[in-house]
Amino acid sequence: MRGIYEKGGIVIIAEDNDNDNYDDYRGKDLRIVSVAYDTSEHQGYDESMDGMGLYDLEVVKTGEKVPFSLYEYEVEEYAKRYISEGHEYVE
């Protein structure tokens, strides 16, 4: 595995990510549907990110495609935030 997260993983938008464009998806469970590491895998990849994963996502509950891609530093693992608070994810 090259990045932190794999296709199929469940993530949320990182709490310290303050981009207002993400507000409609903040706090929602997001499934990674594809991962890119360069421009050959995703036309919007910023080469200055030097191999960091860029994720295309969908909302777990509805299947809605998220209209933007996020780099791995912009998300955090679902379990890291919720399992410790007593929540469980059930598909």
C-alpha positions in Angstrom: 0.0 0.0 0.0 1.4 3.4 -1.0 -0.9 5.8 0.8 -2.4 5.8 4.2 -5.9 4.6 3.1 -7.0 2.0 0.6 -9.9 1.8 -1.8 -13.0 0.8 0.1 -11.8 2.4 3.3 -14.2 4.6 5.3 -12.9 8.1 6.2 -14.3 11.5 7.3 -13.1 15.0 6.5 -10.4 15.9 9.0 -11.6 18.1 11.9 -8.7 20.6 11.3 -9.6 21.0 7.6 -11.3 24.4 7.5 -12.2 24.6 3.8 -15.8 25.9 3.7 -16.4 24.1 0.4 -16.4 20.8 2.3 -19.1 21.8 4.8 -21.9 19.8 3.2 -19.9 16.6 3.6 -18.3 17.3 7.0 -19.2 14.7 9.7 -20.4 12.2 7.0 -18.9 8.7 6.6 -17.2 8.7 3.2 -16.1 5.6 1.3 -12.9 5.8 -0.9 -13.9 4.7 -4.4 -10.6 5.4 -6.1 -7.0 6.4 -5.1 -4.5 8.3 -7.4 -0.8 9.0 -6.9 0.0 11.0 -10.0 -1.6 12.7 -13.0 -1.7 9.5 -15.0 -4.3 8.2 -12.5 -6.2 11.5 -11.9 -6.2 14.5 -14.1 -6.6 16.9 -11.1 -3.6 15.5 -9.3 -1.1 18.2 -8.1 2.4 16.8 -8.9 3.8 18.9 -6.0 2.0 16.5 -3.7 4.8 14.0 -4.5 3.0 10.6 -4.4 0.4 11.5 -1.7 -2.9 9.7 -2.1 -5.8 11.7 -3.8 -9.2 10.1 -3.0 -12.4 10.1 -4.9 -15.2 9.5 -2.4 -18.9 8.7 -2.0 -21.2 9.1 1.0 -21.6 5.7 2.7 -25.2 6.2 3.7 -26.6 7.3 0.3 -23.9 6.4 -2.4 -23.8 10.1 -3.4 -20.6 10.9 -5.2 -18.6 13.6 -3.4 -18.1 16.4 -6.0 -14.4 17.0 -5.1 -11.4 14.8 -4.4 -9.4 15.0 -1.2 -5.7 14.4 -0.4 -4.9 12.0 2.5 -4.0 14.9 4.8 -7.5 16.3 4.4 -9.2 13.1 5.8 -9.0 11.0 8.8 -9.8 7.3 9.4 -13.4 6.7 10.5 -12.4 4.3 13.3 -9.9 6.7 14.7 -12.6 9.2 15.5 -15.7 7.0 16.3 -14.8 3.6 17.6 -13.1 5.1 20.6 -16.3 7.0 21.3 -18.3 3.8 21.3 -19.8 4.0 17.8 -19.7 1.2 15.3 -19.9 1.2 11.5 -22.2 -1.4 10.0 -22.5 -1.9 6.2 
